[in-house]
Every structure is written in structure tokens, then in C-alpha cells.
Amino acid sequence: MYSTSTLNKMAVREQPQHRLSAVNSMTTEELLAVLIGGAHQLEIAREIVNQFGTLQNIMRLDKHELIEIKGVGAQCAGRIQAGLALGMRAGFENNDNPSPIVTPVEIVDLLAPRMINLTRETLWVVSANTRNVPINVEMLYSGTINSCAVRAAEVFQTAIKMSARAIFLAHNHPSNDPSPSPDDISMTRELVKAGKLLDIELLDHVIICSPSRWCSIKSTDNHIFM
């Protein structure tokens, strides 16, 4: 743990929690500190920002990666993830004219910036309304993505809660080869079946390596989605 606390040396009015009345003028470091809490919140927030740089990079971290940061425990990691998820969701809700997902390109545009620097496989679920407009994006799994590890109940959980009409799946291949594996095909087929039972359609599963290297499983094998 950190030996000294910057927070204890600050005037009360300058501490992050007491600056929330002017939240729009707060730095990323200060906002993170509010989520982290505790005597060493500023030191921990500074370490996270120094190590990962941008909010986009921080949003890519899974809970286990956050816990590896000095001073971050399981509850703290959960608060950070919840705060970032709320911000992402607010971005969707505040968009007066959100764009529907019509082709795989929209999925790539939405997720590629969050996925291209990842060194492990991650599975993302995009929930959509009746117009195929995204209403939620979440990273569900991090690690080896295969049909045995992925549970339909978890994939559709948020979509059910939000009364979504459809979902889109996406995951990355760190190998930089977007070709779907037999496991990718098998997993997609099973989730399409599960979606039909739940009346939430899985509309596509896109494998993304970069903005220009990706593969839509629906485009390569439409029979899975029929």
C-alpha cells in the first residue's frame, strides 16, 4: 500500500468528493478517485491514469487486470467498472439520433477502437432495440473464448433486463486472423438457437482484428442465422 496519502494533505474543499458540484471541470484522475474511495484514492487513480493513459484503455481492462493494480481490490475494481459502464450507457441515451446497426461495418466502427490493442480474446455483447439501435455494450468474457466457456444465460442476461429485441456479438482474435474457428461457428449456432427461445435475435457475430481486418460470420455462413 502507499505510504503517504495525498488526500490527507489537501484542504477539504479541494478533495475530489467535494468537487462534484463542479463535476464537468474535474480531471479523469479526480473522477476515478471518487469511484475508488479511501485514503489513497488519488495515488491509485494517478497510477491507473499513468499506466493506461486514456479512458478507452481503462475501459478495456477486465476485473482481474484492475485487481493487479496496487491498492485495487475486488470491490474497488467493481466500482470502477460500474462507473465506466454507466458513462458508456449514458452516451447511448444522450444521443438524440443514434445510428442503427445495418451492416457489420457499424459493429466494427463501434467496437474496433476498444478491441484492437487487446492481447487476449474478449467477447462483447451489443444489445439493440427494435430499430437495431445499440442500447448497451458490455465486455462479457476475457480469455480464451470457446463454446464450452460461454453460457447463453450470461450472453442474454442484460438484453433480457433491458427488453432488447436483438443482440450482436463480437470478439477479437489476437492472432490477427479474423477467420472464424470451428468453436466460433459452434458457439454462434448454439446462441442463435438460445436467442430464438428467448425471442431475442442474435443478428450477427463479428470477429475483429482491426478496423480493416474483420469477418462477419453471418456474411460467410448465413444458414446459421436462419
Secondary structure, DSSP 4 states (H G I P E B T S, - for coil): --SS-TGGGS-GGGSGGGGGGGGGG--HHHHHHHHH-STTHHHHHHHHHHHH-SHHHHHT--HHHHHTSTT--HHHHHHHHHHHHHHHHHHHHT-SSPPP--SHHHHHHHHHHHHTT-SS-EEEEEEE-TT--EEEEEEEEES---TTT--HHHHHHHHHHTT-SEEEEEEE-TTS--PPPHHHHHHHHHHHHHHHHHT-EEEEEEEEEETTEEEEHHHH-GGGG-
